[in-house]
Each structure stands twice: as structure tokens, then as C-alpha cells.
Amino acid sequence: MRRALLFLLALAAVAPASASAHPGPQSCIGAPARQPASSYNETRQFVDFQSWWLTTPGKAGTDFGHAHVGACIPERESMQGATIPLDIRLILHDNPARTNTQYPGLSIVLKGTSQETTIKKFNYPGWTCPEGTCEKWVHYDLPQSSFYNSGLQEIRFRFYVDEPDGNRMIASGNWQTYINNGKSRADVTRQAYLRGKGWYTGAAYCESSVRSVPLPDGPITTPAWAPTVAQVWHGTAADLPVSGHENRYDADVHAGIPGTTLTSGPGPFGAAPLNIPVASMTPGLHKLNTRADCNDPRGSTNSGVMVVPFVVAGA
């Protein structure tokens, strides 16, 4: 009974409100075991946004691995209090990261109908990871007063990495939450959904998105879950066209675990539902892995990747 009540209260938190009761403190769905000990006043999900720059099969381009930026995000929650605590994980994987610049570095950007403001920067010059997986955690208390408006506002993470060839890789993630700061309300409406973007000098953005928002705040009890996802070109001339897509669940590329393929193939995957067979899945935590590939004429592939957790209900 108590667990059911907590779940219903967590679901209520997705609606915008000036004041509401919270079941907290709450943990973060899908959070890594090494996450700093933090608790939150609303349900959150650990969403990982990734940029890959890998040699295209059969070509002779460069390979600089991955860059990740992930966090326990209060996606479409109604925020209370003066600040929004953020615990953000940065990962370099097989990424040599040039050591004589101000980067790697993280920027936290606020986006609304009348603002795009870099509110905080963190820099880690000299950090490199040519083999394996290296991570850093950063905590930041984001003031609600920093937003120009209340209502649905967007937060962007941008993780910059300068590479040995003089080019730059950026792992970028966009997500939205409801701000209650007493200012006039102006909801963001342009592409107001989860977007995981890879960026590379000369290739610009390659993006994978999950458009079914909000994310589930508790166990999925229906026989199937069919979130709408997309790996498409967004019409910016600098962006390369999407040359391939892949949507899986329970994959772990770093560990060599392929997971289960839902859809994969050449070209884009355009804003369509993925039928995830939750009825036949093991109860507990699972992860949806989405990827867009954009082949570059230089012989490498720029990829935008996003990993979203979900929980399958048990008996």
C-alpha cells in the first residue's frame, strides 16, 4: 500500500504547479552504482547523452571513441525550492582528448523562449583517456532564479572535448522541466523532448531523440511500451544527413553486450513508436539505447546516442 501511494505521488509531480506535495527524498531511476550519495524531492531518471566519432567500416578515417554526459534529471517534474541539485557524470571512452587546451569541459545552458544562457562551466584541462573508460562527477545547484521565465524550460548539457587532430567533439543533451520561480510563464515549445546529440568539427550535429515525454516515473505495467523515437536530419545545412540508425534495449557497448535489437538499418528512423515487449521481459531495470549515425566524407562516423532507463513491473 505504501509503495503504491509513493508511486501515485511521483506521477503527480510531472504536472506543473506552484506548490505540491512530494514523496521524497527519492532515488534516481537507473543511476550508476558510483553515483554520489544524493537524494531528490522528485522522481528522476539517469539519462546518458553520448557523442561518438569512430572510423566508418571500410574507410580510413580517425577514431576518437566516445564522450558521455549523463545525469539524474528531473524530466518534466515540477521543481520546488530555490535550487535544482544536479549530479552530472562525464565519461571519456577510448578518447585521447588533446591535453593542451582548456577542455575537456562541461557547460550547463538554460534555454527558454527568450534566453539561451550558459549559467555554469567546468573545465578539466589535461584529462585524457586513450584506452578504456574514465569518469568524473560534478555537482551543481542550479538556481531557479536564473531562468527568465517560469513554466516548461529547457536545460542543456554540453561536454566539449578537443581531439589530437585539432577538431572538437561535443556530447550534448537537451531536456525540459517545470520551473516555479514566480516569474511570468512562457513554456518552451520548439523540439521540447529529449535529444541526444553528437557534434564534431565539420560534421555538426547527429541526433537521436525520444519524443514520448514524460518518461515513466515508475514500473511499466502494460503488456507493451511504445515510446516514439526518431533519428532524423533536423534541417540545418551544416548537419550531415542521417546515414544509419539503431534502437536496442539492454545493450552495453563498453562491456561488449549487444542487447536486443528493436530496429536497425541504413538511413533515418522517423518519429515512430518502438514496440518494447515489456510483458516478456524480466522485472526490474532495463535501458533503451538509441543511436543516429551520420557518415562523414573524411571516413569517420559522427553518432548521437542516448540511453534512457525504464523499469518493468514484477509480480
C-alpha positions in Angstrom: 0.0 0.0 0.0 2.8 2.5 0.9 4.7 1.7 -2.3 1.6 2.3 -4.4 0.9 5.6 -2.7 4.5 6.8 -3.3 4.2 5.8 -7.0 1.0 7.8 -7.4 2.5 10.8 -5.7 5.6 10.6 -8.0 3.3 10.5 -11.1 1.5 13.6 -9.9 4.8 15.5 -9.8 5.0 15.7 -13.6 2.2 18.3 -13.8 3.3 22.0 -13.5 2.2 23.5 -10.2 3.3 26.4 -8.0 3.2 24.1 -4.9 2.8 20.4 -4.5 3.4 17.6 -2.0 6.4 15.4 -2.8 7.1 11.8 -1.7 10.8 12.5 -1.4 13.6 12.1 -0.8 13.6 9.9 -4.0 16.4 8.0 -5.7 17.3 8.2 -9.3 16.0 5.5 -11.7 18.9 3.8 -13.4 21.6 5.7 -11.5 25.1 4.2 -11.7 26.3 2.5 -8.6 29.1 5.0 -8.2 26.7 8.0 -8.2 27.4 10.4 -5.4 25.1 10.0 -2.5 22.3 12.4 -3.4 18.5 12.3 -2.9 15.9 14.4 -4.6 12.4 15.8 -3.9 11.0 14.3 -7.1 11.4 11.2 -9.2 14.4 11.4 -11.6 15.9 9.2 -14.3 19.6 8.8 -15.2 19.7 9.7 -18.9 23.1 9.4 -20.7 23.8 11.5 -23.8 26.8 10.4 -25.9 28.9 11.6 -28.9 30.8 9.0 -30.9 33.5 9.6 -33.6 34.6 6.3 -35.0 36.2 5.1 -38.2 33.5 4.2 -40.7 33.7 0.4 -41.6 35.7 0.0 -44.8 37.1 3.6 -44.6 40.3 5.1 -43.2 39.1 7.9 -41.0 40.1 8.8 -37.5 38.7 7.2 -34.4 38.4 9.2 -31.1 36.0 7.0 -29.2 33.2 8.4 -27.1 32.3 11.3 -24.9 29.3 11.0 -22.5 27.4 13.4 -20.3 24.7 11.9 -18.1 22.7 13.0 -15.1 19.8 12.3 -12.8 17.4 14.6 -14.5 14.0 15.8 -13.2 12.5 15.4 -16.6 9.1 17.3 -16.8 8.9 17.4 -13.0 7.6 20.4 -11.1 10.6 21.9 -9.3 10.4 23.3 -5.8 12.9 25.2 -3.7 15.5 27.8 -4.6 17.9 25.5 -6.4 17.8 22.4 -8.6 20.6 19.9 -7.4 22.3 18.3 -10.4 24.7 15.4 -10.2 26.4 15.0 -13.6 28.7 12.3 -14.9 31.3 12.9 -17.6 32.9 9.9 -19.4 35.8 9.6 -21.9 36.0 6.2 -23.5 38.9 5.4 -25.8 39.2 9.1 -26.2 42.7 10.6 -26.4 41.5 14.2 -25.7 44.2 16.7 -26.5 45.8 17.9 -23.3 47.0 21.4 -24.2 43.6 23.3 -24.3 41.1 24.4 -21.7 39.0 21.3 -22.5 37.6 18.8 -21.7 34.9 20.9 -20.2 31.2 21.0 -19.3 28.7 23.8 -19.9 25.3 24.0 -18.4 23.0 26.0 -20.7 19.5 27.4 -20.0 17.1 27.7 -22.9 13.7 29.4 -22.9 11.6 31.4 -25.3 13.8 34.5 -24.7 17.1 33.2 -23.4 20.0 30.9 -24.2 22.4 31.4 -21.3 25.5 29.5 -20.2 25.0 29.5 -16.5 28.0 27.4 -15.4 31.2 26.0 -16.8 33.5 23.3 -15.5 36.9 22.7 -17.1 39.3 19.7 -16.8 42.4 20.6 -18.9 44.9 17.7 -19.2 42.2 15.0 -18.8 42.7 12.3 -21.3 41.6 8.6 -21.7 43.2 6.9 -24.7 42.2 3.5 -23.5 39.3 2.2 -21.5 36.7 4.3 -19.6 37.4 7.2 -17.4 34.8 9.2 -15.5 34.3 12.4 -13.4 31.4 13.5 -11.4 30.3 17.1 -10.8 27.6 18.6 -8.5 25.9 21.9 -9.2 23.0 23.6 -7.5 21.2 25.4 -10.3 19.3 28.5 -9.1 15.7 28.6 -10.3 16.0 32.4 -10.4 18.5 32.0 -13.3 15.6 31.2 -15.7 14.0 34.3 -17.4 10.5 32.7 -17.1 8.6 30.0 -15.2 6.8 27.1 -16.8 8.4 24.5 -19.0 12.0 25.4 -19.5 14.9 23.6 -21.2 18.3 22.7 -19.7 21.2 21.6 -22.0 24.4 19.8 -21.1 27.4 20.3 -23.5 30.6 18.3 -22.9 33.4 19.7 -25.0 36.5 17.6 -25.9 39.3 18.8 -28.2 40.9 16.0 -30.2 44.5 15.4 -31.3 43.6 16.3 -35.0 42.7 19.8 -33.9 39.0 19.2 -34.1 36.4 19.2 -31.4 33.8 16.6 -30.2 30.7 17.7 -28.2 28.3 15.4 -26.4 25.1 17.3 -26.0 21.8 16.6 -24.3 18.6 18.7 -24.1 15.8 18.1 -21.6 12.9 20.0 -20.0 11.5 20.6 -16.6 8.8 22.9 -15.0 10.3 25.9 -13.2 8.5 27.7 -10.4 10.3 31.0 -9.8 7.5 33.5 -9.6 8.3 35.0 -13.0 5.9 35.2 -15.9 5.1 31.9 -17.6 6.5 31.2 -21.1 6.7 27.5 -22.0 9.3 26.3 -24.5 7.6 24.5 -27.4 10.3 24.1 -30.0 11.5 20.4 -30.1 10.6 20.1 -26.4 11.6 16.5 -25.9 14.7 14.5 -25.0 17.5 15.0 -27.6 20.9 13.3 -27.5 23.4 14.9 -30.0 26.9 14.1 -31.2 28.8 17.0 -32.7 32.1 17.1 -34.5 34.0 19.8 -36.3 32.9 19.8 -39.9 30.2 17.3 -39.3 28.0 19.4 -37.0 25.1 17.6 -35.2 23.8 14.0 -35.5 20.8 13.5 -33.2 18.7 10.7 -31.6 15.6 11.8 -29.8 12.9 10.3 -27.5 9.7 12.2 -28.1 7.3 10.4 -25.7 7.5 12.6 -22.7 7.4 12.5 -19.7 9.4 9.3 -19.1 7.7 6.7 -16.9 8.2 7.6 -13.2 7.5 4.1 -12.1 7.3 0.4 -13.2 5.6 -0.2 -16.5 2.6 -2.5 -16.1 1.2 -2.5 -19.6 1.9 -5.5 -21.9 4.0 -3.3 -24.2 5.6 0.1 -24.0 5.9 2.0 -27.3 7.8 5.3 -26.9 8.2 7.4 -30.0 11.8 7.9 -31.1 13.5 9.5 -34.0 16.9 9.5 -35.7 16.4 12.2 -38.4 18.0 15.2 -40.0 16.7 18.4 -38.5 17.1 20.6 -41.5 20.3 22.6 -40.5 22.5 22.9 -43.6 25.7 22.2 -41.6 24.4 18.8 -40.3 25.2 15.7 -42.3 22.3 13.5 -43.3 21.5 10.5 -41.1 23.1 7.5 -42.7 22.0 4.9 -40.3 20.0 4.2 -37.1 19.8 1.6 -34.4 17.4 1.2 -31.4 18.1 -1.6 -28.9 17.4 -2.3 -25.3 19.8 -3.6 -22.6 22.9 -3.0 -24.7 26.3 -2.0 -23.1 28.8 -1.2 -25.8 31.7 -0.7 -23.4 31.1 -4.2 -22.0 30.5 -5.8 -25.4 26.9 -6.6 -24.6 24.8 -6.2 -27.8 21.4 -6.2 -26.2 18.2 -6.8 -28.2 17.6 -5.0 -31.5 14.3 -3.3 -32.0 15.1 -1.6 -35.3 18.3 -1.1 -37.2 19.2 -0.1 -40.7 20.5 2.4 -43.2 19.1 5.9 -43.3 16.9 7.7 -40.8 14.2 6.3 -38.4 11.4 8.9 -38.5 9.4 9.7 -35.4 7.7 6.3 -35.0 6.9 4.1 -31.9 9.2 1.3 -30.8 7.2 -1.7 -29.6 9.2 -2.8 -26.5 7.9 -6.2 -25.3 7.8 -5.5 -21.6 5.4 -8.4 -20.9 8.1 -10.9 -21.8 10.9 -9.0 -20.1 12.5 -9.7 -16.7 11.0 -7.5 -14.0 13.4 -4.7 -12.9 15.6 -2.1 -14.5 16.2 -2.0 -18.3 17.6 0.6 -20.7 16.6 1.8 -24.1 19.6 2.6 -26.3 19.0 4.8 -29.3 21.6 5.9 -31.9 21.8 8.0 -35.0 24.8 7.7 -37.4 26.0 10.4 -39.8 28.8 9.2 -42.1 31.4 11.9 -42.8 33.3 12.1 -46.1 36.6 12.1 -44.2 36.0 8.4 -43.5 34.5 8.6 -39.9 31.0 8.4 -38.5 29.6 11.0 -36.2 27.0 9.5 -33.9 24.4 10.9 -31.4 23.5 8.4 -28.7 21.0 8.4 -25.8 20.4 5.8 -23.1 17.1 6.0 -21.2 16.2 3.7 -18.2 12.8 2.1 -17.6 11.5 -0.3 -15.1 9.4 -3.4 -15.9 6.9 -4.3 -13.2 7.1 -7.6 -11.4 4.5 -9.9 -9.8 
